[in-house]
C-alpha cells in the first residue's frame, strides 16, 4: 500500500482552497477546479485546511473503503493544486508517411493514413498547440483526468505499429519493434 494519504497537500503560493457547500474549490492563476465532497465515497474522509496545508483523514481507520478513499482524495486534491498552479501537459507526435496534425477552430484534425481525416473536437477546458513540425502537438489543461483521457483518445486513433514503427506516440514512449515474417 502506498500510504499516500499520510502526507498533507501543501497549498502553493497563489492557490486558494475553500470548502463551499458540498465541494472543495481550488482556485489558482490557471483556473478553478471543484472536487465534489458529497458523493458516497468522498463522505468516507474528513478534509481540514490548516497551516497552509490540506489534511485528509479517514472517518473510520478500520474500514477498508475509508482507507482507500483517504489516499484517493489526497491525490485528487494534490492534482487539483498542481493543475491550477502549473497545469498538465501531454506532448505527442506522429510517425508515418503523410501523417500530420492541425488545429482548426476547436477541432484537432489528424491525417493518419485513413481514407478520411479524423476530426476530434477538443473538450472545453483543454487547448491543443502545434509543435515545431506538423507531426508534433501538445495537449494542455488544468484537469489531469481530462488531459489524460483526451490524449488517450488521440492515441487510439492510430496506435503504434510494432512492425513498421508508425502511429501516434506520446513523447518519450518506446515501442518494442517486432521482426516480420521470414520466407
MIDOSE-1310 file (N, C-alpha, C; in nm, 2 decimals, decimal comma, always signed):
residues 183
xxxx	+0,08/-0,12/+0,00/+0,00/+0,00/+0,00/+0,09/+0,12/+0,00; +0,05/+0,23/-0,07/+0,14/+0,34/-0,09/+0,14/+0,44/+0,03; +0,03/+0,45/+0,11/+0,02/+0,54/+0,22/+0,03/+0,69/+0,17; -0,03/+0,71/+0,06/-0,03/+0,85/+0,00/-0,11/+0,95/+0,09
xxxx	-0,21/+0,90/+0,16/-0,29/+0,99/+0,24/-0,22/+1,04/+0,36; -0,11/+0,98/+0,41/-0,04/+1,02/+0,53/+0,02/+1,16/+0,52; +0,05/+1,20/+0,40/+0,12/+1,32/+0,37/+0,02/+1,43/+0,34; +0,03/+1,55/+0,41/-0,07/+1,66/+0,37/-0,03/+1,72/+0,24
xxxx	-0,13/+1,78/+0,18/-0,11/+1,85/+0,05/-0,07/+2,00/+0,08; +0,04/+2,04/+0,03/+0,09/+2,18/+0,05/+0,01/+2,27/-0,04; -0,04/+2,38/+0,01/-0,10/+2,48/-0,08/+0,00/+2,58/-0,13; +0,02/+2,58/-0,26/+0,13/+2,66/-0,32/+0,09/+2,81/-0,32
xxxx	+0,19/+2,90/-0,34/+0,16/+3,04/-0,35/+0,07/+3,07/-0,47; -0,03/+3,16/-0,44/-0,12/+3,19/-0,55/-0,24/+3,10/-0,56; -0,25/+3,00/-0,48/-0,36/+2,90/-0,48/-0,44/+2,91/-0,35; -0,57/+2,92/-0,37/-0,66/+2,92/-0,25/-0,75/+2,80/-0,26
xxxx	-0,78/+2,75/-0,14/-0,87/+2,63/-0,13/-0,98/+2,66/-0,02; -1,10/+2,64/-0,06/-1,22/+2,66/+0,03/-1,31/+2,54/+0,02; -1,38/+2,51/+0,13/-1,49/+2,42/+0,12/-1,62/+2,49/+0,11; -1,68/+2,48/+0,00/-1,81/+2,56/-0,03/-1,92/+2,46/-0,06
xxxx	-2,02/+2,46/+0,02/-2,13/+2,37/+0,00/-2,08/+2,22/+0,01; -2,10/+2,15/-0,09/-2,06/+2,01/-0,09/-1,94/+1,99/-0,18; -1,85/+2,09/-0,20/-1,74/+2,08/-0,29/-1,62/+2,15/-0,23; -1,50/+2,10/-0,27/-1,37/+2,16/-0,24/-1,34/+2,24/-0,36
xxxx	-1,33/+2,38/-0,35/-1,30/+2,46/-0,46/-1,15/+2,51/-0,45; -1,08/+2,47/-0,56/-0,93/+2,51/-0,57/-0,92/+2,61/-0,68; -0,87/+2,73/-0,64/-0,86/+2,84/-0,73/-0,71/+2,88/-0,74; -0,67/+2,91/-0,87/-0,53/+2,95/-0,89/-0,51/+3,03/-1,01
xxxx	-0,39/+3,06/-1,05/-0,37/+3,15/-1,17/-0,42/+3,09/-1,30; -0,43/+2,96/-1,31/-0,47/+2,90/-1,44/-0,62/+2,87/-1,45; -0,69/+2,87/-1,33/-0,83/+2,85/-1,33/-0,88/+2,80/-1,20; -1,00/+2,73/-1,21/-1,07/+2,68/-1,09/-1,11/+2,54/-1,11
xxxx	-1,10/+2,45/-1,01/-1,14/+2,32/-1,01/-1,23/+2,29/-0,89; -1,34/+2,22/-0,91/-1,43/+2,19/-0,80/-1,43/+2,03/-0,78; -1,39/+1,99/-0,66/-1,40/+1,85/-0,63/-1,52/+1,82/-0,54; -1,61/+1,74/-0,58/-1,73/+1,71/-0,50/-1,70/+1,63/-0,38
xxxx	-1,76/+1,67/-0,27/-1,74/+1,60/-0,14/-1,86/+1,54/-0,09; -1,97/+1,55/-0,16/-2,10/+1,50/-0,11/-2,13/+1,36/-0,18; -2,04/+1,30/-0,25/-2,06/+1,17/-0,31/-2,04/+1,07/-0,20; -2,09/+0,95/-0,23/-2,08/+0,84/-0,13/-1,94/+0,81/-0,08
xxxx	-1,85/+0,80/-0,18/-1,71/+0,77/-0,14/-1,63/+0,88/-0,08; -1,66/+1,01/-0,12/-1,59/+1,12/-0,06/-1,64/+1,15/+0,08; -1,75/+1,10/+0,12/-1,80/+1,11/+0,25/-1,73/+1,02/+0,35; -1,64/+0,94/+0,31/-1,57/+0,84/+0,40/-1,45/+0,91/+0,46
xxxx	-1,41/+1,03/+0,42/-1,29/+1,10/+0,47/-1,33/+1,24/+0,52; -1,25/+1,29/+0,61/-1,26/+1,43/+0,66/-1,15/+1,52/+0,60; -1,18/+1,64/+0,56/-1,09/+1,73/+0,50/-1,08/+1,85/+0,58; -0,96/+1,89/+0,62/-0,93/+2,01/+0,70/-0,83/+2,09/+0,64
xxxx	-0,84/+2,22/+0,64/-0,74/+2,32/+0,59/-0,68/+2,39/+0,71; -0,55/+2,36/+0,73/-0,48/+2,42/+0,84/-0,33/+2,44/+0,81; -0,27/+2,55/+0,85/-0,13/+2,58/+0,84/-0,08/+2,57/+0,69; -0,16/+2,62/+0,60/-0,13/+2,63/+0,46/-0,11/+2,48/+0,40
xxxx	-0,19/+2,39/+0,46/-0,19/+2,25/+0,41/-0,33/+2,20/+0,42; -0,36/+2,10/+0,33/-0,49/+2,03/+0,33/-0,46/+1,89/+0,39; -0,53/+1,86/+0,50/-0,51/+1,73/+0,57/-0,63/+1,65/+0,55; -0,61/+1,53/+0,50/-0,72/+1,43/+0,48/-0,71/+1,32/+0,57
xxxx	-0,81/+1,28/+0,65/-0,81/+1,17/+0,74/-0,93/+1,08/+0,72; -0,92/+0,95/+0,73/-1,03/+0,86/+0,72/-1,12/+0,88/+0,84; -1,25/+0,87/+0,81/-1,35/+0,87/+0,93/-1,34/+0,75/+1,01; -1,32/+0,63/+0,95/-1,31/+0,51/+1,02/-1,18/+0,44/+0,97
xxxx	-1,08/+0,44/+1,06/-0,95/+0,39/+1,02/-0,95/+0,24/+1,00; -1,05/+0,17/+1,04/-1,06/+0,02/+1,03/-1,13/-0,02/+0,90; -1,21/+0,07/+0,84/-1,29/+0,05/+0,72/-1,20/+0,05/+0,60; -1,20/-0,06/+0,52/-1,11/-0,06/+0,40/-1,15/+0,04/+0,30
xxxx	-1,27/+0,07/+0,27/-1,31/+0,17/+0,17/-1,27/+0,31/+0,22; -1,28/+0,33/+0,35/-1,24/+0,46/+0,40/-1,09/+0,49/+0,39; -1,01/+0,38/+0,41/-0,87/+0,40/+0,39/-0,83/+0,41/+0,25; -0,91/+0,35/+0,16/-0,88/+0,36/+0,01/-0,91/+0,51/-0,03
xxxx	-1,02/+0,56/+0,01/-1,06/+0,70/-0,03/-0,96/+0,80/+0,04; -0,90/+0,77/+0,15/-0,81/+0,85/+0,21/-0,69/+0,89/+0,12; -0,63/+0,79/+0,05/-0,53/+0,82/-0,04/-0,58/+0,88/-0,17; -0,69/+0,83/-0,22/-0,75/+0,88/-0,34/-0,78/+1,03/-0,34
xxxx	-0,85/+1,07/-0,23/-0,88/+1,21/-0,22/-0,76/+1,30/-0,20; -0,66/+1,25/-0,13/-0,53/+1,32/-0,11/-0,47/+1,35/-0,25; -0,46/+1,24/-0,33/-0,40/+1,26/-0,46/-0,49/+1,34/-0,56; -0,62/+1,34/-0,55/-0,71/+1,42/-0,63/-0,69/+1,57/-0,59
xxxx	-0,68/+1,60/-0,46/-0,65/+1,74/-0,42/-0,52/+1,79/-0,46; -0,42/+1,70/-0,45/-0,28/+1,74/-0,50/-0,28/+1,76/-0,65; -0,35/+1,68/-0,73/-0,36/+1,70/-0,87/-0,43/+1,84/-0,90; -0,53/+1,87/-0,82/-0,60/+2,00/-0,85/-0,51/+2,11/-0,82
xxxx	-0,44/+2,11/-0,71/-0,34/+2,22/-0,67/-0,24/+2,23/-0,78; -0,18/+2,13/-0,83/-0,08/+2,13/-0,94/-0,15/+2,19/-1,07; -0,27/+2,14/-1,10/-0,34/+2,18/-1,22/-0,36/+2,33/-1,22; -0,41/+2,39/-1,11/-0,44/+2,53/-1,12/-0,32/+2,62/-1,10
xxxx	-0,21/+2,57/-1,06/-0,09/+2,65/-1,05/+0,01/+2,63/-1,17; +0,03/+2,51/-1,21/+0,12/+2,48/-1,32/+0,05/+2,43/-1,45; -0,05/+2,35/-1,43/-0,12/+2,29/-1,55/-0,06/+2,15/-1,58; -0,13/+2,08/-1,66/-0,08/+1,95/-1,71/-0,06/+1,95/-1,86
xxxx	+0,04/+1,88/-1,91/+0,08/+1,88/-2,05/+0,11/+1,74/-2,10; +0,05/+1,70/-2,21/+0,09/+1,57/-2,28/+0,14/+1,61/-2,42; +0,27/+1,58/-2,44/+0,33/+1,60/-2,57/+0,32/+1,48/-2,66; +0,27/+1,49/-2,78/+0,25/+1,38/-2,87/+0,31/+1,41/-3,01
xxxx	+0,34/+1,30/-3,08/+0,39/+1,32/-3,22/+0,34/+1,20/-3,30; +0,35/+1,22/-3,43/+0,30/+1,12/-3,53/+0,42/+1,07/-3,61; +0,42/+0,95/-3,65/+0,53/+0,90/-3,74/+0,46/+0,81/-3,85; +0,49/+0,85/-3,97/+0,43/+0,77/-4,08/+0,43/+0,86/-4,21
xxxx	+0,42/+0,80/-4,32/+0,42/+0,87/-4,45/+0,29/+0,95/-4,46; +0,30/+1,08/-4,47/+0,18/+1,16/-4,49/+0,11/+1,19/-4,36; +0,15/+1,15/-4,25/+0,08/+1,18/-4,12/+0,11/+1,32/-4,08; +0,00/+1,39/-4,04/+0,02/+1,53/-3,99/-0,10/+1,56/-3,90
xxxx	-0,09/+1,66/-3,82/-0,20/+1,71/-3,74/-0,21/+1,86/-3,76; -0,33/+1,91/-3,73/-0,36/+2,06/-3,74/-0,47/+2,09/-3,65; -0,48/+2,21/-3,61/-0,59/+2,26/-3,52/-0,67/+2,36/-3,61; -0,80/+2,33/-3,62/-0,89/+2,41/-3,70/-1,01/+2,45/-3,61
xxxx	-1,01/+2,57/-3,56/-1,11/+2,62/-3,47/-1,09/+2,55/-3,34; -1,20/+2,47/-3,30/-1,19/+2,40/-3,17/-1,18/+2,25/-3,20; -1,12/+2,21/-3,31/-1,11/+2,07/-3,35/-0,96/+2,04/-3,38; -0,92/+1,92/-3,34/-0,79/+1,86/-3,38/-0,81/+1,77/-3,50
xxxx	-0,75/+1,80/-3,61/-0,76/+1,73/-3,73/-0,64/+1,65/-3,75; -0,66/+1,51/-3,76/-0,54/+1,42/-3,78/-0,55/+1,35/-3,92; -0,44/+1,36/-3,99/-0,43/+1,28/-4,11/-0,34/+1,16/-4,07; -0,40/+1,04/-4,06/-0,33/+0,93/-4,00/-0,34/+0,80/-4,08
xxxx	-0,34/+0,82/-4,22/-0,33/+0,70/-4,30/-0,47/+0,64/-4,34; -0,58/+0,71/-4,30/-0,71/+0,66/-4,33/-0,75/+0,73/-4,46; -0,87/+0,69/-4,52/-0,92/+0,75/-4,64/-0,98/+0,89/-4,61; -1,00/+0,92/-4,49/-1,05/+1,05/-4,45/-0,97/+1,11/-4,33
xxxx	-0,99/+1,24/-4,31/-0,92/+1,30/-4,19/-1,01/+1,27/-4,07; -0,94/+1,25/-3,96/-1,01/+1,22/-3,83/-1,02/+1,35/-3,76; -1,14/+1,40/-3,73/-1,17/+1,52/-3,66/-1,21/+1,50/-3,52; -1,13/+1,54/-3,42/-1,16/+1,52/-3,28/-1,19/+1,66/-3,22
xxxx	-1,31/+1,68/-3,17/-1,34/+1,81/-3,10/-1,26/+1,82/-2,97; -1,20/+1,93/-2,95/-1,12/+1,95/-2,82/-1,21/+1,98/-2,71; -1,21/+1,90/-2,60/-1,31/+1,93/-2,49/-1,29/+2,07/-2,43; -1,39/+2,12/-2,37/-1,38/+2,25/-2,30/-1,29/+2,24/-2,18
xxxx	-1,20/+2,34/-2,17/-1,10/+2,34/-2,06/-0,96/+2,29/-2,11; -0,95/+2,24/-2,23/-0,83/+2,19/-2,29/-0,79/+2,28/-2,40; -0,66/+2,28/-2,43/-0,61/+2,35/-2,55/-0,51/+2,26/-2,62; -0,50/+2,27/-2,75/-0,41/+2,19/-2,83/-0,32/+2,29/-2,91
xxxx	-0,19/+2,28/-2,89/-0,10/+2,36/-2,97/-0,01/+2,28/-3,06; +0,02/+2,33/-3,17/+0,11/+2,26/-3,26/+0,26/+2,28/-3,22; +0,34/+2,18/-3,24/+0,48/+2,19/-3,21/+0,56/+2,24/-3,32; +0,69/+2,21/-3,33/+0,79/+2,26/-3,42/+0,75/+2,21/-3,57
xxxx	+0,70/+2,09/-3,57/+0,67/+2,03/-3,70/+0,52/+2,00/-3,71; +0,47/+1,97/-3,83/+0,32/+1,94/-3,84/+0,29/+1,80/-3,78; +0,39/+1,73/-3,74/+0,36/+1,60/-3,68/+0,36/+1,60/-3,52; +0,39/+1,72/-3,46/+0,40/+1,73/-3,32/+0,29/+1,82/-3,27
xxxx	+0,23/+1,78/-3,16/+0,13/+1,87/-3,09/+0,13/+1,85/-2,94; +0,08/+1,95/-2,87/+0,08/+1,95/-2,72/-0,06/+1,97/-2,67; -0,10/+1,88/-2,58/-0,24/+1,89/-2,52/-0,21/+1,95/-2,38; -0,28/+2,07/-2,35/-0,27/+2,13/-2,22/-0,40/+2,15/-2,15
xxxx	-0,40/+2,15/-2,02/-0,52/+2,18/-1,94/-0,49/+2,18/-1,79; -0,59/+2,21/-1,71/-0,57/+2,21/-1,57/-0,63/+2,09/-1,50; -0,71/+2,01/-1,57/-0,77/+1,89/-1,52/-0,69/+1,77/-1,57; -0,62/+1,70/-1,47/-0,53/+1,59/-1,51/-0,60/+1,48/-1,58
xxxx	-0,72/+1,45/-1,53/-0,80/+1,34/-1,59/-0,85/+1,37/-1,73; -0,89/+1,49/-1,75/-0,94/+1,53/-1,88/-0,82/+1,54/-1,99; -0,71/+1,59/-1,95/-0,59/+1,59/-2,03/-0,55/+1,44/-2,07; -0,55/+1,35/-1,97/-0,51/+1,22/-2,00/-0,61/+1,14/-2,09
xxxx	-0,74/+1,17/-2,06/-0,84/+1,10/-2,14/-0,84/+1,14/-2,29; -0,82/+1,28/-2,31/-0,82/+1,32/-2,45/-0,69/+1,27/-2,52; -0,58/+1,27/-2,45/-0,46/+1,22/-2,51/-0,47/+1,08/-2,54; -0,54/+1,00/-2,46/-0,56/+0,86/-2,49/-0,65/+0,84/-2,61
xxxx	-0,75/+0,92/-2,62/-0,85/+0,92/-2,74/-0,77/+0,95/-2,87; -0,68/+1,04/-2,86/-0,60/+1,08/-2,98/-0,50/+0,96/-3,01; -0,44/+0,90/-2,90/-0,35/+0,79/-2,92/-0,42/+0,67/-2,98; -0,55/+0,65/-2,95/-0,62/+0,53/-3,01/-0,66/+0,55/-3,15
xxxx	-0,65/+0,67/-3,21/-0,68/+0,69/-3,35/-0,59/+0,60/-3,44; -0,46/+0,60/-3,40/-0,37/+0,51/-3,48/-0,26/+0,47/-3,38; -0,28/+0,35/-3,31/-0,19/+0,31/-3,22/-0,06/+0,27/-3,28; +0,05/+0,27/-3,21/+0,18/+0,24/-3,26/+0,19/+0,10/-3,32
xxxx	+0,24/+0,09/-3,44/+0,26/-0,04/-3,50/+0,39/-0,10/-3,47; +0,40/-0,21/-3,41/+0,53/-0,27/-3,37/+0,61/-0,32/-3,49; +0,55/-0,34/-3,60/+0,62/-0,40/-3,72/+0,68/-0,28/-3,80; +0,60/-0,18/-3,83/+0,65/-0,07/-3,92/+0,70/+0,05/-3,84
xxxx	+0,66/+0,06/-3,71/+0,71/+0,17/-3,63/+0,63/+0,30/-3,65; +0,51/+0,29/-3,71/+0,44/+0,42/-3,73/+0,31/+0,42/-3,65; +0,26/+0,54/-3,63/+0,14/+0,56/-3,55/+0,15/+0,70/-3,48; +0,07/+0,71/-3,37/+0,07/+0,83/-3,28/+0,13/+0,79/-3,15
xxxx	+0,23/+0,86/-3,11/+0,31/+0,83/-2,99/+0,30/+0,94/-2,89; +0,32/+0,91/-2,76/+0,35/+1,01/-2,65/+0,50/+1,04/-2,66; +0,54/+1,16/-2,63/+0,68/+1,20/-2,63/+0,75/+1,11/-2,53; +0,85/+1,04/-2,56/+0,93/+0,95/-2,47/+0,88/+0,81/-2,47
xxxx	+0,77/+0,78/-2,54/+0,71/+0,64/-2,55/+0,80/+0,56/-2,63; +0,83/+0,44/-2,58/+0,91/+0,34/-2,66/+0,83/+0,22/-2,69; +0,83/+0,18/-2,82/+0,76/+0,06/-2,86/+0,87/-0,04/-2,89; +0,83/-0,17/-2,86/+0,93/-0,27/-2,89/+0,90/-0,32/-3,03
xxxx	+1,00/-0,30/-3,11/+0,98/-0,34/-3,25/+0,98/-0,49/-3,27; +0,90/-0,55/-3,36/+0,90/-0,69/-3,38/+0,95/-0,72/-3,52; +1,00/-0,83/-3,53/+1,05/-0,88/-3,67/+0,94/-0,93/-3,75; +0,94/-0,90/-3,88/+0,83/-0,95/-3,96/+0,84/-1,10/-4,00
xxx	+0,76/-1,15/-4,08/+0,76/-1,29/-4,12/+0,89/-1,31/-4,21; +0,94/-1,43/-4,19/+1,05/-1,47/-4,28/+1,01/-1,57/-4,38; +1,07/-1,56/-4,50/+1,03/-1,65/-4,61/+1,10/-1,78/-4,60
